Amino acid sequence: MKKTFKITTFYFFLLANLLFISSIYAQTNSIQNSDFEGINQNWIGQLQYLNYGDDKSIVTIPCSLKTDFINGKIKSFIEFDELDKKGKKMTSKTKFQLSKNGKHFMVDREKWEVTSIENTAQKIKIIAQKKGKDNNRSADLKITWTLEKGKSISWKKDVRYDGTDIFFNRNNFSFSKI
């Protein structure tokens, strides 16, 4: 009888601890629409990327960003300080969206598998991966999207070519609040 009581007590405390830990995990890692308050603003920053031509030289282009959070989607409009060949300002539009179940991160129409979510009072960080191509080579691709609430927003793409062991940074957008 004593042994059964000890085993029952052990499992009760084990279950209670697991429920407590999982509730803490759910609270810190789930993302609600309210977490994106304050993202609708103008930002200033840069795009930095590893040149596709030589995979060695780093190019930096100053740019500005306007973000809007509407219906669960982050819409971003980037205006680069450099002009294209026709003398017009270069621009780029990107939409980011986390699936309702939190398993996928959509970047425009591309589906990335979420590997990590961090959500604290100061920061939201989403890391997602997918198989794809970079510079016409098969690769594992990883995106890290970070919002330092009220301060900065950034996203970077890292690449690991098939047959290699290490990720390298292909591009990094980083912006600060104006």
Secondary structure as a PSIPRED ss2 file (coil, helix, strand):
# PSIPRED VFORMAT (PSIPRED V4.0)

   1 M C   1.000  0.000  0.000
   2 K H   0.000  1.000  0.000
   3 K H   0.000  1.000  0.000
   4 T H   0.000  1.000  0.000
   5 F H   0.000  1.000  0.000
   6 K H   0.000  1.000  0.000
   7 I H   0.000  1.000  0.000
   8 T H   0.000  1.000  0.000
   9 T H   0.000  1.000  0.000
  10 F H   0.000  1.000  0.000
  11 Y H   0.000  1.000  0.000
  12 F H   0.000  1.000  0.000
  13 F H   0.000  1.000  0.000
  14 L H   0.000  1.000  0.000
  15 L H   0.000  1.000  0.000
  16 A H   0.000  1.000  0.000
  17 N H   0.000  1.000  0.000
  18 L H   0.000  1.000  0.000
  19 L H   0.000  1.000  0.000
  20 F H   0.000  1.000  0.000
  21 I H   0.000  1.000  0.000
  22 S H   0.000  1.000  0.000
  23 S H   0.000  1.000  0.000
  24 I H   0.000  1.000  0.000
  25 Y H   0.000  1.000  0.000
  26 A H   0.000  1.000  0.000
  27 Q H   0.000  1.000  0.000
  28 T H   0.000  1.000  0.000
  29 N H   0.000  1.000  0.000
  30 S C   1.000  0.000  0.000
  31 I C   1.000  0.000  0.000
  32 Q C   1.000  0.000  0.000
  33 N H   0.000  1.000  0.000
  34 S H   0.000  1.000  0.000
  35 D H   0.000  1.000  0.000
  36 F H   0.000  1.000  0.000
  37 E C   1.000  0.000  0.000
  38 G C   1.000  0.000  0.000
  39 I C   1.000  0.000  0.000
  40 N C   1.000  0.000  0.000
  41 Q C   1.000  0.000  0.000
  42 N E   0.000  0.000  1.000
  43 W E   0.000  0.000  1.000
  44 I E   0.000  0.000  1.000
  45 G E   0.000  0.000  1.000
  46 Q E   0.000  0.000  1.000
  47 L E   0.000  0.000  1.000
  48 Q E   0.000  0.000  1.000
  49 Y E   0.000  0.000  1.000
  50 L E   0.000  0.000  1.000
  51 N C   1.000  0.000  0.000
  52 Y C   1.000  0.000  0.000
  53 G C   1.000  0.000  0.000
  54 D C   1.000  0.000  0.000
  55 D C   1.000  0.000  0.000
  56 K C   1.000  0.000  0.000
  57 S C   1.000  0.000  0.000
  58 I E   0.000  0.000  1.000
  59 V E   0.000  0.000  1.000
  60 T E   0.000  0.000  1.000
  61 I E   0.000  0.000  1.000
  62 P E   0.000  0.000  1.000
  63 C E   0.000  0.000  1.000
  64 S E   0.000  0.000  1.000
  65 L E   0.000  0.000  1.000
  66 K E   0.000  0.000  1.000
  67 T E   0.000  0.000  1.000
  68 D E   0.000  0.000  1.000
  69 F E   0.000  0.000  1.000
  70 I E   0.000  0.000  1.000
  71 N C   1.000  0.000  0.000
  72 G C   1.000  0.000  0.000
  73 K E   0.000  0.000  1.000
  74 I E   0.000  0.000  1.000
  75 K E   0.000  0.000  1.000
  76 S E   0.000  0.000  1.000
  77 F E   0.000  0.000  1.000
  78 I E   0.000  0.000  1.000
  79 E E   0.000  0.000  1.000
  80 F E   0.000  0.000  1.000
  81 D E   0.000  0.000  1.000
  82 E E   0.000  0.000  1.000
  83 L E   0.000  0.000  1.000
  84 D C   1.000  0.000  0.000
  85 K C   1.000  0.000  0.000
  86 K C   1.000  0.000  0.000
  87 G C   1.000  0.000  0.000
  88 K C   1.000  0.000  0.000
  89 K E   0.000  0.000  1.000
  90 M E   0.000  0.000  1.000
  91 T E   0.000  0.000  1.000
  92 S E   0.000  0.000  1.000
  93 K E   0.000  0.000  1.000
  94 T E   0.000  0.000  1.000
  95 K E   0.000  0.000  1.000
  96 F E   0.000  0.000  1.000
  97 Q E   0.000  0.000  1.000
  98 L E   0.000  0.000  1.000
  99 S C   1.000  0.000  0.000
 100 K C   1.000  0.000  0.000
 101 N C   1.000  0.000  0.000
 102 G C   1.000  0.000  0.000
 103 K C   1.000  0.000  0.000
 104 H E   0.000  0.000  1.000
 105 F E   0.000  0.000  1.000
 106 M E   0.000  0.000  1.000
 107 V E   0.000  0.000  1.000
 108 D C   1.000  0.000  0.000
 109 R C   1.000  0.000  0.000
 110 E E   0.000  0.000  1.000
 111 K E   0.000  0.000  1.000
 112 W E   0.000  0.000  1.000
 113 E E   0.000  0.000  1.000
 114 V E   0.000  0.000  1.000
 115 T E   0.000  0.000  1.000
 116 S E   0.000  0.000  1.000
 117 I E   0.000  0.000  1.000
 118 E E   0.000  0.000  1.000
 119 N E   0.000  0.000  1.000
 120 T C   1.000  0.000  0.000
 121 A C   1.000  0.000  0.000
 122 Q C   1.000  0.000  0.000
 123 K E   0.000  0.000  1.000
 124 I E   0.000  0.000  1.000
 125 K E   0.000  0.000  1.000
 126 I E   0.000  0.000  1.000
 127 I E   0.000  0.000  1.000
 128 A E   0.000  0.000  1.000
 129 Q E   0.000  0.000  1.000
 130 K E   0.000  0.000  1.000
 131 K E   0.000  0.000  1.000
 132 G E   0.000  0.000  1.000
 133 K E   0.000  0.000  1.000
 134 D E   0.000  0.000  1.000
 135 N C   1.000  0.000  0.000
 136 N C   1.000  0.000  0.000
 137 R E   0.000  0.000  1.000
 138 S E   0.000  0.000  1.000
 139 A E   0.000  0.000  1.000
 140 D E   0.000  0.000  1.000
 141 L E   0.000  0.000  1.000
 142 K E   0.000  0.000  1.000
 143 I E   0.000  0.000  1.000
 144 T E   0.000  0.000  1.000
 145 W E   0.000  0.000  1.000
 146 T E   0.000  0.000  1.000
 147 L E   0.000  0.000  1.000
 148 E E   0.000  0.000  1.000
 149 K C   1.000  0.000  0.000
 150 G C   1.000  0.000  0.000
 151 K C   1.000  0.000  0.000
 152 S E   0.000  0.000  1.000
 153 I E   0.000  0.000  1.000
 154 S E   0.000  0.000  1.000
 155 W E   0.000  0.000  1.000
 156 K E   0.000  0.000  1.000
 157 K E   0.000  0.000  1.000
 158 D E   0.000  0.000  1.000
 159 V E   0.000  0.000  1.000
 160 R E   0.000  0.000  1.000
 161 Y E   0.000  0.000  1.000
 162 D C   1.000  0.000  0.000
 163 G C   1.000  0.000  0.000
 164 T C   1.000  0.000  0.000
 165 D C   1.000  0.000  0.000
 166 I C   1.000  0.000  0.000
 167 F C   1.000  0.000  0.000
 168 F E   0.000  0.000  1.000
 169 N E   0.000  0.000  1.000
 170 R E   0.000  0.000  1.000
 171 N E   0.000  0.000  1.000
 172 N E   0.000  0.000  1.000
 173 F E   0.000  0.000  1.000
 174 S E   0.000  0.000  1.000
 175 F E   0.000  0.000  1.000
 176 S E   0.000  0.000  1.000
 177 K E   0.000  0.000  1.000
 178 I C   1.000  0.000  0.000
